[in-house]
Amino acid sequence: MTKAEKVQFVIDTLEEKYPEIPIPLDHKDPYTLLIAVLLSAQCTDVRVNKITPLLFAKADNPFDMVKMTVEEIKEIIRPCGLSPMKSKGIYGLSKILIDKYDGEVPQSFEGLEELPAVGHKTASVVMSQAFGVPAFPVDTHIHRLLWRWNLTNGKNVQQTEKDAKRLFPRELWNDLHLQIIWYGREYSPARGWNLENDIITKTIGRKTVLDEYYKK
């Protein structure tokens, strides 16, 4: 298969498996999505979805959030890990949204990435899922899969994101990044991986990855 055929095979397989694509993090607007994505750093989406209702019951907008103390936020979000940093980030960005954006979430990468505790990946998720702007957020899972599929030699998520944007059509980015996440969870996990179920890796996987699997 040529590189272009491999890319098309990935697109077709994901489209077939995930014609409807659920959003992994529960939210109702750009602000609650931003907070949920921030909380998901080094934490599972399942856990985040258990914690956000508790937080949003008290504050689901920046104006209510800044009425709480950093300590109160920290207590609620503790199960998500990294709570000292995340609670300061949530409080700090809420204050900036009020002072600078009338309480609205900015619709630009620059505006989002200037907020405390918001990196490029978080900004990309918000831009794609809240505002429909083409973005290709690459987390460690997507990085792992594109490496497995021999579609990147990227040593880090930044390089993998560049490769993904070069290989896949721009109009598919927002769907694809979610489809790849769901596919990874269901068919190509880091642990307990069964190659027989993983049609994409089995068909186009990197030779060293397949050799290593069969060795085991």
Steps between C-alpha positions, in 0.01 A plus 500: 500500500617853429491760779190656338324161491585438865357838598181425302476156665514665844234756403267234351541259795434771760200631305354151484553434871402846628247663265357676809771644722419564865690780678687332788469786752156611621444874465231750402695797363856617420577589864398164647688323218813706572486406870434132421794482257729671751397243764562209260881549502644173638149390599241279329198653330278269706630648823476856369134438407434392860664811648380778269131472604608564862706802396247638253217468755683774691648689206440439130613845389800725579297745710393229746841330486685804635258516794662176617851486642783308336490272805129423451556421132796282592294292745238421235742412219752310716406157352612624155864536617732802472235690697728780633599604147159438343306691769727804463462474122119480516476797737759703308354444155148574627621837629669580167186401305300750710759780487599466136218321315177592687482143628512341154756242384723651227462340156868504410802283570695805619230607745456150639872421531556820699269368774661333805527117485382499135750348258481448126318166526228640727461802272474267197223293661300813587550653155389181325218381728357831625553719194533256209839638393719233335762382751675170563556468876764231550524338842721209601239249373480647148879535500531129587255390229646706217841359596357145501347564158833628365343836409746700709856472625428785742690480826238724666136605464596826326669318213220243480243781475691651206510161326129436563406840357714436195358151434129542569258739322431812706122457488533160675732608785231564762327166444819301453664599826194374690463187286866412563452544877197268502675248274805496727288434808301224337747324270855624556564572869846537652438205733312175435525552127371226269631556148235267353234760589710792377441499125685827434827404673475147361469638145737797496692477830868587533709187441695533826174532697353187336824302542512596867136393548549161336819440700295518818 
